[in-house]
Structure formats: structure tokens, C-alpha cells
Amino acid sequence: MTIRSDKQISNEISFSGGQIIEINEDELSVTFIAHRSWDSEGKTIYRIVTDATPIGPAQLMGVVYSPLNSDLLTHFSTNDLFQFKNGIKGSGSLGFQPSISSSSSNQENYSPISKIYLIEWHNSSFAEILQTKSDIDSFQDDDLLTVSIARPTNDEFIINSPIVDPFQ
């Protein structure tokens, strides 16, 4: 995994360039970047990114390439993670609002393995901050946005991004 050269952490930190700030070999600890997101209930959560497939996004994010994760695409244990291609600028992976997960860590169906979907507003001037899958569905029903499977390099995009609670 790549250690970031830019150690400055902010709400606008990019997903590219590495997910690790520091590895302390003496204390056997690793400091990951925690990315803000929303869970299925609209609650603010933080997630780290450890590995991904396909190789292009994995290299861009500076995480381990995990090709076998693609075998999980049709498995019930994956959840959906919705990322925004346009709309309101923010701390999301593509520079817009934070992502929305289809699950929550307190649900029985929770999994850190996420299949990535892209949200694209038809007209960015109508964009609003969305926090739940129901919000997405409502705006999609009103034909204000499109939801599509993320397919960089024609392969579906899967990440391992466990939810962490920095307030424990």
C-alpha cells in the first residue's frame, strides 16, 4: 500500500495518492485516512479503503489490488456504495458529495465489500445533498439523476472499505 506524500488531512482529501498517512513499525500501528460517508440510515460514518479491483482504481488509490474480489459480485455479502460524478462539491471520492452505503455496520447484512455505483445528476443546478438510498431512488424516479454501475476499464469496481468508528 502507498503511504501518502501529502499528510494534510481535510474534508476535501482525495482518494488518490494512498490511504495511509503513517506506518509506525516500533508501535506496530498504521494510520489510515477515514473517509466520510453515509450509511443506509443516513447516519454519518467513516470508512477506510484497504483493497480494490480492477487494478486501475486500486493503483490510483494506492491500495492492494485484489482481483479475487470480483468473484464476490454476485454474492449476497456485498453491499452497494453510491458515489457522485457531479453535483455538489464535497469530500466524496470524485470530488462531490460523500458516498452513500446500502448497509450499516449495525445490520446483520453488513459487509465491508462494496460494489460501486455512480450517481450523475442530469442538471447539476438541481443537485441536493442526498443521504440515503431512498433519497437516491426518489430523485431517480423523478428523472433528476441516473444510477449506473461503475466500470473503469470495463470491469466492475469493488472496494474493501470497512466502516470504522473514530469516536470509540
Order of alpha helices (4+ residues) and beta strands (2+ residues): beta-beta-beta-beta-beta-alpha-beta-beta-beta-beta-alpha-beta-beta-beta
